[in-house]
Amino acid sequence: MLQKLFCFLAVLAICLTNGCSTEGETIKVSSGSIDADEVLTLNPNADIFQYDGVIYKTNIEWVEELTLTKNEQVG
């Protein structure tokens, strides 16, 4: 009886460790900078601006409600 219990627990442990392993799965995450062409390719209607080589995309309510002035330099 004890031997059967031990065998059952050993098989259960092997199944759990093999079933929960991430071997064979590849997850690639990158946080490199994106240029304006890429942003507009992904979303042609994107509201973006570029400052100091960085692309900023707006979609925030309070930003959309601001009154902006043309020909005024930021920074």
Stockholm file with secondary structure:
# STOCKHOLM 1.0

chainA/1-75         MLQKLFCFLAVLAICLTNGCSTEGETIKVSSGSIDADEVLTLNPNADIFQYDGVIYKTNIEWVEELTLTKNEQVG
#=GR chainA/1-75 SS CHHHHHHHHHHHHHHHHHHTCCTTCCCCCCCCCCCHHHHHHHCTTCEEEEETTEEEEECCHHHHTSCCCTTCCCC
#=GC SS_cons        CHHHHHHHHHHHHHHHHHHTCCTTCCCCCCCCCCCHHHHHHHCTTCEEEEETTEEEEECCHHHHTSCCCTTCCCC
//
